[in-house]
Amino acid sequence: MKNGKVFEWLGVATAIAYSLLVASNTGFEFLGFCLLLASSVLIAIWAFIGKHRGILLLQFFYAIAGVIGMARWYSGR
């Protein structure tokens, strides 16, 4: 795939999986937040390659949200 499309679509797939895991409330929230972090990194790579600066900035904040979610879940809060 050209122009980092593999990063874009892997990022989309992991974001969809993250959303479903967190929304299902079945105990897989930590895995979901890990997928959010992975998704944000993948889409950030695609955004960097394609010079999509707004999407790149958004992925930075999604990555922070993933880390916060993992930390809060792990600490039991």
C-alpha positions as CSV (number, residue, x, y, z in Angstrom):
1,M,0.0,0.0,0.0
2,K,1.2,3.5,-0.9
3,N,1.6,6.5,1.3
4,G,1.3,4.7,4.6
5,K,-2.2,3.4,4.0
6,V,-1.4,0.2,6.0
7,F,-0.9,2.4,9.1
8,E,-4.2,4.2,8.4
9,W,-6.2,1.0,8.1
10,L,-4.5,-0.8,11.0
11,G,-5.1,2.2,13.1
12,V,-8.8,2.3,12.1
13,A,-9.2,-1.4,12.9
14,T,-7.6,-1.1,16.3
15,A,-9.7,1.9,17.1
16,I,-12.9,0.0,16.2
17,A,-11.8,-2.9,18.4
18,Y,-10.9,-0.5,21.2
19,S,-14.4,1.1,21.1
20,L,-16.2,-2.2,21.1
21,L,-14.1,-3.5,24.0
22,V,-14.6,-0.5,26.2
23,A,-18.3,-0.1,25.4
24,S,-19.0,-3.8,26.1
25,N,-18.0,-3.4,29.7
26,T,-16.9,-7.0,29.9
27,G,-13.7,-6.6,31.7
28,F,-11.5,-6.1,28.7
29,E,-11.1,-2.4,29.2
30,F,-7.3,-2.5,29.8
31,L,-6.9,-4.3,26.5
32,G,-9.1,-1.7,24.9
33,F,-7.0,1.1,26.2
34,C,-3.9,-0.7,24.9
35,L,-5.6,-0.8,21.5
36,L,-6.4,2.9,21.7
37,L,-2.7,3.6,22.3
38,A,-1.7,1.4,19.4
39,S,-4.3,3.0,17.2
40,S,-3.1,6.5,18.0
41,V,0.5,5.6,17.1
42,L,-0.5,3.9,13.9
43,I,-2.7,6.7,12.7
44,A,-0.1,9.3,13.9
45,I,2.5,7.6,11.6
46,W,0.0,7.8,8.7
47,A,-0.7,11.4,9.5
48,F,3.0,12.3,9.7
49,I,3.7,10.6,6.3
50,G,0.7,12.4,4.7
51,K,1.4,15.7,6.5
52,H,-2.1,15.7,8.1
53,R,-1.1,18.0,11.0
54,G,-4.5,18.2,12.6
55,I,-5.0,14.5,12.7
56,L,-1.4,14.1,14.1
57,L,-2.2,16.5,16.9
58,L,-5.4,14.6,17.7
59,Q,-3.6,11.3,17.9
60,F,-1.2,12.8,20.4
61,F,-4.2,13.4,22.7
62,Y,-5.7,10.0,22.0
63,A,-2.4,8.5,23.0
64,I,-2.5,10.4,26.3
65,A,-6.1,9.2,26.9
66,G,-5.0,5.6,26.3
67,V,-2.2,5.9,28.8
68,I,-4.4,7.6,31.4
69,G,-7.1,4.9,30.9
70,M,-4.5,2.1,31.3
71,A,-3.0,3.8,34.4
72,R,-6.4,4.4,36.1
73,W,-7.6,0.8,35.2
74,Y,-4.5,-0.7,36.6
75,S,-4.6,1.3,39.8
76,G,-8.2,0.3,40.4
77,R,-9.8,3.7,40.1
